[in-house]
Amino acid sequence: MTALLPWSATMIAPNEDFNGAPLLRKEFALADGHGLPVKAILRATSFGVFEASINGRPVGEDVLSPGWSAYEWRLRYRSYDVTHLLEPVNVVGAALGNGWYRGNLSWNGNSAFYGSELAFLGQLDIEFADGFVQTVSTDSTWQSGPSATFANDLYNGQTIDARLVTDAWTESGFDPKSWVGVHALDFDTARLTEPISPPVVRNEVLKPVDIFTSPSGKTLVDFGQNLVGWIRFTVQGKRGDTISVRHAEVLEDGELGVRPLRTAQATDTLLLSGGQDFFEPTFTFHGFRYAEVSGWPGELTADSLEAVVVHSALERTGTFECSNSLVNQLHRNVVWGLKGNFLDLPTDCPQRNERLGWTGDIAVFAPTAAYLYDVKDFLQDWLLDLAAEQKAADGMVPFTVPDILKYEEHPKEFPAPESTALWSEAAVWVPWALWEGYGDRDVLRRQYESMTAHTRRVEGLLSDTGLWDQGFQFGDWLDPDAAPDQPWNSKADKGVVATACLYRTARITSQTASILGHTEDAGHFSDLADRVRAAFNTHYVGPDGTILSDCTTVYALALAFDVLDGGDERTFAGNRLAELVSRNGYRVSTGFAGTPFITWALSESGHLEDAYRLLLEEQCPSWLYPVTMGASTVWERWDSMLPDGSINQGEMTSFNHYALGAVADWLHKVVGGIRPLEPGYAKVLYAPKPGHGIHWAKTSLVTPHGTVASEWHLQEGGEYEFSVTVPDGVTAEIDVPSMPRQEVGSGTHTFRTSGLVLAGEGK
């Protein structure tokens, strides 16, 4: 087939629901008289999640397909080459689950936001040796029946009755006595879209590191790593007996710490058949390090079960390592946080009754993500959902994408939504991070309408003063000085935060317009940036340089976004920021808005030693405090777990939240020293800035032009040795302490110098 045939398939639903886990099948014979099949492509999607098979064999390695998109406008399908699976007589099968389409979503306990019926759409096009094409599509001739799954939900888990497990339905000649028909649903195939993003797959397997008994007598399993996925095992026990597996991220008082999960049950259940049963609950996923196992027949050992790590299939591109073991663990935590929350879309957390695509988290984390993994396609796909939701909301970027909150009653803390600083900025900041990381203009072209629509909408929200100081704002969310039950109550003035964010957004939108040749737009958004900057400095910056609310976040944003008028103002802001950081004992005092930018603001304003001390502080709140408490992912709150081992009493207490891990971008580009001088690292700046507490660092990055790698070491007496590897066709500028700036070409270059004094040395 030189091209895929037009859609002829019908979206079909089973005539009975079968506990929310129906099976669908169609038996057919290959067409005669055309030779052997030379190519067979199955395209499939569903309302809910699906697992497709031909003759009982999976058509692909993906799980939880088609994932979660803005279903109202974009339903993605997957394509599979199934030529090798075909036989003279075949059975195409599909198992369905509730998934995001019909399962529980968000914290209100509601479900079925997109529809009440599960359904499947599939089209198998088979090309024969003589060019003839046979098409087998979903239609009214398919049959539906029950599976062994009695319950399935992403938040609550999956229940399987092994007594009902059978492969007979996947075989030709099956007699479907207990099966019923299907019916067609009204569906416009124009909603179908081929995914840009990679599928969700099983990525790795972890074995238990410990199995022990809790104080109350429960059997607990520790996998040694907070992960996302499920537990699978093979077991044999008494017919009708039940094994239950409940998941959680942490322990509290030696027991499974389930309170942070809120109403999510996170429990999988297997009813035994009496024979050897294999159990893998693929219609759910959990965020967990620990599992409580009950009902296990005989002795539970480390060989009895394994944890399957599940996330989107992403290629690792960036690495970082240094002499400080705690920083290395912090970096590993950032990586695992990304893996756990990049399951089909960028979520805030993977474990409690939420797991939504919050826009603010990825707005600040995108540069870090684009260094660690090749996330261009993954985030481009999500940005298309953002643009679809935004277009339907007259240019407003919602809090979450896909946006199911539009169907919910908003809590009193979140009034009727409007464009919101930093969160809605994802429409502009995420594509810009992808542009800088990969240098692909198509990303900007695809998102240009979305970027400009957001910026114009916020322009219309400004008050008469030219400030973005009206309406609801999350502000510096989760300020560590706020009460656990008041995450919005930050020190930073919300108008200062919002106006600074808009200035950065207007500048980026103007630059994007210039890159794409939209000269008039470029001028408009440049003028907007100038007006916002003038208003910020007029109304928020005092005569002595003090910024309204005089706290670390406002100075960090003003410096990082370059919103201040002149050199004197920047100098004052840098000095004041360093003073506030020092006065706080180098413990973190910023929330979601300030944290990703504070080390940048310090190091770029001449206070590198303060940035290092802030990074390396171990007392709570700090980046390294969770590491000292045994964290293996980044926490939502600086004190998600208190020093006595108890869990923070706030209702929002996730132990796998990547937003505060955005500091890794500074580790990569300042401590490691690799930055793009041109988008996509077509030209590279190597400018590591060593500081006290780290004596060597190395980092590497697979760029669109090849691998860039660097390493530096400090010896006693101030001797400094460093090397950088530059790929073919790329030049690098070297800007290191105690040496003149210079340019080098491809190859590996090694330098030595002496007399270097570390930032923070002697303090």
Residue, then its C-alpha position, 0 to 999 in steps of 0.5 A: m500500500t503506497a498510502l493508507l486507505p481512507w477510513s471505512a471503520t465504524m466505532i462500535a460498542p458492546n451491547e452489554d458493558f461486561n463490568g467495564a472490560p468487554l472483549l470484542r472479536k471478528e473472525f475472517a479468512l484471507a481472501d483467495g486467489h491473490g497470493l500471499p499477504v505482503k503488507a498488513i496494517l492495523r489502525a486502532t483506537s478506542f473510547g477507553v483504553f484497548e489491547a488489540s490482538i490477532n490470533g491471540r498475539p498482541v499487535g504491539e508492545d504498547v499499553l494503555s493506548p490510545g492514551w489521553s488526549a483532548y478527546e472532544w477534538r483529537l482521538r489518536y489512533r495507533s498503527y501496527d504492522v501485523t503482517h507476521l501475525l496473519e494466518p489463513v483464518n484469523v481472529v482480530g480481538a480487542a480488550l477494552g478498559n475504562g482508562w481516562y475516557r470513562g474512569n475516575l478523573s480528578w479529586n471529586g470522584n467523578s467519572a465518564f467525563y467523555g462518554s458513557e460507553l466504551a467502544f473500539l474502532g479498528q481497520l485492518d488493510i491487507e495488501f496481497a502480492d497482486g496488489f489487491v487489498q482486503t479490508v477488515s473493519t469494525d462494523s455491526t458483524w463483530q461480537s462482544g463478550p465478558s473478560a476476566t476483569f471485574a473492575n478497572d480504574l486508573y486510580n483504584g486498580q484492577t480486579i481479575d478473576a483468574r477462574l475466567v481467564t481463557d484464550a479461546w475467544t482469540e481462536s478461530g471456531f470459538d463458540p460465543k454462547s455467552w457473547v452478544g452483538v455490538h452497535a454503532l456509535d455516532f462518530d466523526t472520523a475527522r476527530l482521528t489523528e495519528p499520534i506524534s508522541p511515542p506510545v506508553v510501554r513497559n520500560e524496565v523491571l525492578k525486583p524487591v529489595d526487601i520484604f518485611t512485616s509491619p507493626s500491625g502484621k501486614t506483609l510489605v514489599d519495598f522495591g527501593q525506588n518510587l516508580v510508576g507502573w504495576i506489579r506482576f507475578t505468577v502464583q498458584g493457590k487455592r481456587g477462589d482465594t484472593i490476593s490483594v496488592r495495595h500500593a503507596e509511595v512511603l511508609e508512616d509508622g512502619e505501615l503503608g502511607v496511604r493518606p496522601l492518595r486521598t480517595a485513590q484505592a491503588t489496589d489490585t486484586l486477583l481471584l485464584s483459579g487453583g492452577q498456575d495464574f499469571f497476573e498483570p493489571t494493565f488497565t491501571f497504573h500506580g505510583f509506588r515504592y511499597a506494596e502491601v500484599s495480602g492473601w499470598p499462598g505460602e512464603l512471599t520472596a523477592d523472586s515471587l513478584e516484580a514491578v514493571v515501570v511504565h511510561s512513554a517510550l522516550e530516548r534518554t539524551g542528557t546525563f549529569e554527574c558530579s563529586n557530590s553524592l547527594v546532588n547525584q541522587l537529587h539528579r536521579n530523583v529528577v529523572w525518575g520524576l520525569k519518567g513517572n509523570f511522562l506517561d502519555l502526557p506530562t502530569d503533576c503526579p502519578q499516584r493520588n486521585e488527580r494525575l492531571g496535565w497541570t500546565g504550570d508544572i511543565a511550563v517550568f520543567a520543559p527545559t529540564a525535560a528537553y535535556l534529559y530525554d528526547v521529548k520533542d514529539f511527546l510534548q508537541d502532541w500535548l501542545l496540540d491538545l493545549a491548542a485545541e482546548q485553548k481554541a474552544a475556550d476563546g484563547m484561554v489556556p486552562f489549568t490542565v490539559p486535557d481539561i476535564l476541570k471544565y466539566e467540574e464544579h470548581p473549588k472555592e480556592f479556584p474560581a471560574p478560570e481565566s488565563t493564569a500566570l505561569w500556568s497558562e504560560a505553558a502555551v508559550w514557554v513549552p514550545w520555546a523550550l523545544w525550539e531552544g533544545y531541538g532547533d525545529r521551526d515546525v514546533l513554533r509554526r504549529q504552536y504560533e496561533s496558540m502562542t499569540a492567542h494566549t499573549r493577546r488574551v492576557e494583554g486584554l486582561l491588564s489593568d489601567t496601570g498596564l499590570w497583570d494584577q487582577g483576577f485569580q492567580f496561583g502565584d508562587w504556589l506552595d511557598p514553603d512558609a505557607a500553611p499546609d492547607q493554604p498553598w496559595n498563601s505566598k510571600a510574593d505579590k501575585g501581581v508581581v509574579a504575573t506581570a513578570c511572567l507576562y513580560r517574558t511571554a511577550r518577549i518570547t512571542s515577539q522573538t517567535a514572530s520574528i523567527l517565522g517572519h511575522t514582522e507586524d506581530a513581532g513589533h506588536f508583541s515587542d511593544l507589549a513587552d516594553r509597556v509591561r516592563a515600564a509598568f513593572n518598574t513604575h509600579y513595583v520597583g521602589p526608588d531604592g530598588t526594592i521590589l514589591s513584597d521584597c521576597t526571594t521569588v520576586y527578585a528571582l523572577a525579575l532577574a531571570f526574566d530581565v525585567l528590570d530597567g538598568g544595571d543599578e536596579r539589577t545590581f541591587a536586586g542581585n544583592r538583595l536576593a543574595e541577602l535574603v537567601s543568606r538571611n534564611g540560612y540558605r534554605v529554600s524560600t520559594g514556591f513553584a514560580g520562584t524555585p526554577f529560576i532562583t539559582w539562575a538569578l543568583s549565578e547570573s547576577g554575580h552571586l554564584e557562591d550563594a547559588y551553590r550554598l542554596l543548592l547544597e543546603e540539607q536542612c528543610p526546606s531544601w533540594l537535598y533535604p528529601v534526599t537525606m530522608g531517602a527520597s528517590t523522586v522529587w517531592e511536591r512539598w519541600d516537607s512532604m515528609l517531616p524530619d520525624g518521618s511523619i507525612n505532611q498534613g496537607e491534602m496535597t502531599s505527593f512524593n513524585h512531583y517534578a516541578l521543583g526538580a527544574v533546578a536540574d536545568w541549572l545543574h546541566k547548564v551552569v555546573g555542567g556547563i553546556r548551553p545552546l548558543e544557537p537553537g538545537y545546539a547548532k553552536v554550543l557554549y561551554a561555560p561551567k561555573p565551579g563552586h565550593g562543594i563540588h570538585w568535579a562534574k561531567t555532563s553529556l547531551v545528544t543533540p540534533h547534531g551529535t553528542v556534546a560532552s564535557e568534564w571538569h576537575l579541580q585539584e588542590g591548589g586551584e589547578y583546573e582541568f577540563s575537556v569538551t567534546v564537540p560533534d562534527g559541523v558544530t563549533a563551541e565557545i569556551d568560557v571558563p574561569s581564568m582563561p580568555r574566551q575562545e572558539v573551538g571546532s569539532g573534536t575533543h579539546t582538553f585544557r589546564t589552568s591554575g589559580l582558580v578560586l572556587a565560588g564560596e571558598g573560605k566562607 
